[in-house]
Amino acid sequence: MNLKELAELLGLSQTTVSRALNGYPEVSEATRTRVQRLAQAHNYSPNARAKGLATGRAHAIGHVIPISGSHEMVNPVFGDFISGVGEVYAREGYDLMMSVVPSDDELPAYRDMLARSSVDGVVLHAPMMDEPRIALMRELGLPFIVHGRASNEAKPYAWLDVNNKSAFLRASDFLLDLGHRRIALINGDESKDFAHRRREGYLEALAARGLTPEPALMRSSEMTEVFGYQSARDMLAGANPPSAFLAASMITAIGIRRAIEDAGLRMGRDISVVTFDDDLSYLKNGSDVPIFTACRSSVRSAGVQLAEMLLRQIADPSAPPETRLLEVELIAGRSTGPVRV
């Protein structure tokens, strides 16, 4: 069924039917309800292009994913985030437009989205401390929100982030309270803002106990299982190995566990491990009792909240940018115990 046929069934003009389906305020609630019910009964939904022409909006949100040697954007964490934002987009009648481009073409991709009027707003992923995309969004006039923060950006902008510094300070304190003094940090890529903040939390906790950080016990890279395994394997083979590891990701922590077992040691008894991001749909942290002691943070829930914030900004561009800082829970699991003397 097309718009003309639906209008004829209702005895209304095509313009009135279109306006009723697209939420125009001048259509009475009784007419809107009648139109929507008949449209549902006949499985009619407006053509996305026609809807865009009627409202002046694309009804799509852009996500640009750069291709590089990094796997940061292609993992269960990102999948959970996309599930969260996608839930909100579907509920509110928006499409998710994902543009996969070479790393060098990421900034031009945003300009192309604006030129083609293909999106109403964009989500910026994995911000760096000095984040050039924020200035570009202001130049383009595109509504945007950052998943994370950019420490060196002084002007206001919309963002949603986890309190990464506080999370790693608490996790480090937890291990220190268990008597651990040689705690290794297996961090994410520290050119990214989130990893920089996590390192700050770790260093602050050590300094508060009068401990000097050891460069040999700190590594940062993309958060893969192999990186976690190789880092832990090398440290455990050293002359003065760590008694505990602080991991930036469940994926990395799985690699650390493999290295511990390869060394003939037992996680939670001989070596302690605390990780981050244990609330993942397809990578659960055990069932009744958590395998890992972890900073719990639902990436899917963050995606839901971030999408709602962006759509509010699109609906009211004059409103001040929203910001939201999410705190994490520290969940005790089987991966930690007192330091062995």
N, C-alpha and C positions, 0 to 999 in steps of 0.2 A: 504493500500500500504506500502511495506517495502522499505528499502534503495536500494536493488538490483533492484527491479522493477522500481523505480524512475530513477536510473542510466541508465537502459536499454532504457527508454523513451527519456532520454536526449542524449544518445549516448556517455556517459562519464563513466569513471571508478567510482567505489563506493568510492574510496579514494578522488577523486576530488570533488564529490558531498558532501561528509561528510565535507571536508575542507571548501567548499563554504558556507555550512549551519552554520558552527561553527566559521566563521569570520577569517580564516587564511589569512594573508596578501599576500601570494604567489599566491592566486587565483585572476585572473583579475576581475575587477569590472563588465565587461560585462558578464562573466561566472557566477559570483555570482548572479547578477540580474536575469539572465535566470533561474538559479537553484531555486532561492527563489520564483519566479513567478509560476513556474510549481509545486513546493512543495505546495504553497498556493492553487493553483487551484485544487489539489488532496487531500487537507486537511492532508498533511503529516507533521509531526513534529518529530524530532530526538528522539529516545529513550533516556531518561535522563541518564541511566547508560552508554549507548554507547557514549553519548556526553561527559560524564565525563572521560571515557577512552581516548577519542580522544584529549581532552584538558588538562587532568591532574587536572581538577577541579570538585568539587561536584555540583557546581551551586546551592548551598543552604546556607542559613544564619541561624545560631543557636540562639535561644532564650530559656534560661533555666528559668523555672518558679517554684520557690520553694513552696511547700505546707506547710502551717503552720496555726496557729490560726489567722493569719492576712488576711484581705481582700484587702490589698493595691494593689495587682496586678490583682484583679478581679473586675473591676468597669468600668464605662463609659469612664474614662480618659484613662485607658490602652487600651480599645477597639478602641478609636480614634487613639492612637499612632500606634497600629498594622495595622489599615487601611492605615495609611500614609506610613509606611515602606513597607507594602504589595503591594501598588500601584507601588512603584519603583522596587521591586523584580520582579513583573509580567512583567513590561515593559522591564526589562533587562534580562529576561530569568532565574531568580533565584527562587528557592522554599524557603518557610519559614518553617524551622524545629523548632517546639516548643516542648521542652522536659519538662514535668511536673514531678517533683521529690520531695521526702521528703526534708525538709530543710537541714538535715544533709548530704544529698547526692548531694548537689548542686555542690561542687567543683569536686568530682569524675565524675560528668556528663560531665564536660568540657574535662576531660582527656579521657573519653570514646568517645566523638565526634572526638577528634584528632586520637585516636587509630583506629577508624573505617573509618577515612577520609570522614566523612559524611557531613562536612561543610567547607566552605572556609573562614568563619569569624563568629564572634559572637557579639551580642549586650548585654552589661551589664546594667541591670535595677536597679533603686533605690539604688545607691551607698551609703555606709556609709562613715563617715569621715575618718576612717582607713579602707581602702577597700582591703581585701586580694585577691580578684579576679584579680586585676590588676597585681600583682606580678606573679600570676599563669599564666596569659595570656602571659606574657613575657617569662616565663619558657617554656611554650608549643610552643611558636613561632606562635601562632594563631593571625591573624589580628583581631582587636577588636576596638570597640568604646563604650564609656560610655554615657548613657543617664542621664546626670547630671555630678557632679564633686565630687571628693574626696579631701576635704580640706587638709588632711595631707599627700597627695602623692606628693613627691618633683620632681620625674622624669617626663619628658614629656610623654603624652599619648593623644590619640584622644578623644575628648568629645564634646557634644553639650548640652548646659544648658540654662535655663532661669535665668535672673538676679533676683534671689529670694530676696536677701537682699534689692536691690533698690526698688523692687516692694512693699515690706512690709513697707519700710521706707516711700515711697510716700503715701501708703494707710493710714498709721498711721498719717502722716502729714495732710492728707485730713480731718480726723476725728478731729484732734487737732485744725485745722483752723475753724471747726464748733463749737468749744467751749467745746468739750468732753475732760474730764480729767481722767475719770475712764473707760479705754478702756480694754476690756478683749481679750486675745489672745487664740483662740481655734485652736491649731496648729496640724500639722501632727506628726508622730513618730519622735522625736528628736534624735534618734539614726541614722536617715537618714540625709544625708548632706543637702538636700533641706530645711528640716524643721529647722535645725540649722541655716542656713543662714537667713531664714524668721524671726526667733526669734531675730537675731542680728539686722535686720532692724528695728523691732519694738522697741527694747531696745534703739537703737541709737536715734530714733525719740523722745522717752520719755526723754532721757537724755538731748537732745538739748533744751527741754522746761523746764528743771529743775525739772522733775517729777521722783519720785522714784518708780520703778516697784514693784507691789504687787504680791507675789507668789500666793495668793488666786485668782487672776485674770488671771492666766496662766495655761493652761492644754495642754497636748500633748498625742496623741494616734493615732491609725489607723483612717483614715478619713471616718467615717461612719455617717449616719443620726442619729443613736441612740447616738453615742458619742457626737455629736453636741447638741442634745436635752437634754441629761442628764447634760452636762456641763452647758448649759445656764439655765436650770431649777434650778440647785443648786445655781448658782450665783445670779439669780434674786430673789431667796427666802432669800438671806442673808440680814443682817442688813444694809449694804451699797452697794447696787447692782451697776453694771456697767451701764453706759448710752449708751455704744456702744460695739459692738463685731467685732473683726477682725478674719475671718474664713479662714482656709487654703484650703478649697474646696467647690465647689457648693453643694456637697452632705452633708457636715457638715453644711453649711449655711441653708439648708432646715430644718434640725433638730433644729437649733437655732430659725428659724422663728416659728416652731411649739411650742417651749417652750414659746416664746414671746406671742403668741396668747393664749396659755393655762393660762398664767398669767393675762389675761385680758388686755393686752397691744397691741399697734399697732406698727408694724415695720415701721420705717421711720418717725413716729411722736413721739412716746414715747422712742423707742430704735432704734439706728442706727446699720446697719450691712454692712460691706464691705467684699467681698469674693474674691476668686481667681479661675481661670479656668472657665470662663463663656462661652467659645467658643467651646461647645461640640455638636456633631451631634445629640445625642439622649437626651440631657438635656439642652435645649435652655433657655437662660435667657430672657424670654419674647419675644415679637415681635417688635413692633414699639418703645416702651419705655422699657428699661431694668427693670426687677423686682429688681435686686440687683445692687448696685454700686459694680463694680468689676474690678480686674486686668485682662485684656483680654489677653489670650495667646492661640493660636491654637495648640493643642497637635498634631493634624493630620499633620499640616504643619511642625512641628518639626520632626515628623516621616519621612516625605518625605526628608527633608534636611539631617537628620542623615543617612538614608539609602544611599543616594547619596555620602556622605562623606566616608562611609565604603566601597562602591564598588570602589571608586577611590583609596582607600588604597590597596584593593585587587589587582587592576590592576597594581599598582606601589608601591610595598612594600618598596622601598628605599626612597620614599618621606617622608618628615618630617610629624609628626602627625598633622592633622587639628584640630582646635578648633573653636567653635562658641558660642558666648554669645548673647542670644536673649533678647531684651527689651520688656516690656509689656506696653499696654495702660491702663490708668485708666479711666473707663467709668462710668459716673454718672447715677445712676438709682433711683428708688423710695424708696430704703431701707435706705436712709440716710437723715438727716435733722439737723438743729441746736439743740444743747443741750437744754433741757427744764429746765428752772430755777424753 
